[in-house]
Amino acid sequence: MAKSKSKTGNYILLPVTAPQTTADTNPKVENFLTAVLEPAVSREALSLKTRGPEKSAKKIPVKVIDSIQDNGAKLVQLSQEELAEFRFSYPGLRIIKEKFYKKAQVFRESVAQKAKKTKTTKKLDLTVTDTAGKPIAGIYIVAFTDFENRKGDSGNTNAKGKLSLTLASRNIERIYVYPEHTYWGYYKTDFSATSLAIKLQKIDTGYTDSLRHFYDTPQWPKITGKLRVGIIDTGVGPHKDLVVSGGLNCVANEDPTDFKDNGEGHGTHVAGIVSAYGGVYGLAAGVEIYSYRVFPKAADASNFYIMKALAQAIQDECDIINMSLGESETDEGISSYIKQAYNAGILCFCANGNDDRGPVSFPANYSLSVAVSAMGRKHTFPKNTVQTGIVKSPYGTDKANFIADFSNIGVETDLTAPGVGIISTFPGDLYAIMDGTSMACPAAVGMAARLLAAAPEILALPRASARADEMLKYLSTKIKSLGFGANYEGKGMLLEDK
Amino acid sequence: MANYILQYKGSGRPDPQAVKETLHVCGVSIIDGSLLPHAALLDVSESEVENVRCRFEADWSLTPEKKYTVPDTKKRTKE
């Protein structure tokens, strides 16, 4: 069934660097604002051509409602469905959704109904082993008797692979088993039991996960051109499949030269998706990886560390920055450095966030970020794994494809990429399965890096906003819609030319 | 005491010595000065926040440090 057209919305278009164009503005952006949009103020809708091969070029109807100056902000109306298409076809502009502010009102909090204490009489005894029966310690398990209200119990298996959970009922709605590395997880719904033996399946690095379904990375040659990707995360490596060329530990009171992973593995997994080569294969093996550690061990990252990481990545002349992190609130400090990166010809890709279809997180929702949602594909993970619980509509044109249940969505979404059941590197030469827009983001970064490496004339442009504009324009010709709708996938997924 | 980020919003390059001197006068300690003179992570007592803001005026912002968590998709029970 054809998807219905989404509603139109009002958006403010601004040059990247200032409210008006300046001497540093890309002349194409200046011309677009002054010669294309300005004369159309308050007239009939313009019909703007999309970027791409002539035969597949489409028209985007845009109505210019108002203008502040000839070379300044424009208020335009366009379809939400075509927003991502517009963003990629006309880069170099900040696109800000028109907002309306209410009078400040006193908000009165009400006391929430106190939950009744449940008589905890039912035990669920769990044993976790590998397929040969060897106990596995340290596995995090959570069981729910009432998933909607998140009622249940959780814990980690002991040295004998055992864990006893205390629950309100023996009727379990859902149980999730999350190994940190080496094994696939486990998922089961709607059963009644007092004990359960769970056998975890070891990761086969040759398995075709959702990433390798779309991208045949084991067959791809290493990139030989010079391209630098900055990973702002928990640190990267060491891992035999990864080469880290430089970076900085941005955490206060830690060794600045220690930018390897803090042990949590998130940054190493992200980096592997971009550039692993050996046991598993990333999308852009051969690119230079720079690691900027902003997460202290088992602690949160300060926005200041993130600002510092962005400043260093700009100084190190990265070409693309991966930010698989986010929060709901915007942060002016981080925004200013993302803007500075863009003005230095660097693209920042950011994860949409994992709040179960919540609004796109910051910094992904910042106008100069490339925001990435997570999708998955049925039959690219074994049965009874955690990933089976992530399948949720909308499905794509190919009904096996779906948007991950956890992925945040919204008009700020630029791209989608595989982020369900992804096999990648983990510190200590291990491999792990992870899910998240954190994994989708480096998938998009890796593909962008591979595509841009084939366009040295763009990478050779002076490091200014026009370079970032041209990178985006070039990438826009390589994006294909998977049929989820713009709110879920932006313009679609970066794919190879076939 | 709490951590605050001081950030320069104006154009050009502020005088690093003047920034340090102003912070010294306010009795504020610098936790991380690696981004000076454009930004710094400061340790500021609640009572001093307004004083620091006033001394640095409109070209500067002073905002509380925020924290970002490592994202994951694990389901959790309510605490």
Interface residues (C-beta under 8 A of the other chain):
Chain A: Y140 V142 F144 F147 N149 R150 K151 G152 D153 S154 R174 Y176 Y178 T234 A252 E264 H266 V294 F295 D300 A301 S302 N303 F304 I306 M307 K308 A311 S324 L325 G326 E327 E329 D331 E332 G333 S336 A351 G353 N354 I390 A404 F406 M434 D435 G436 T437 S438
Chain B: N3 I5 Q7 I31 D32 S34 L35 A39 L41 S61 T63 E65 K66 K67 Y68 T69 V70 P71 D72 T73 K74 K75 R76 T77 K78
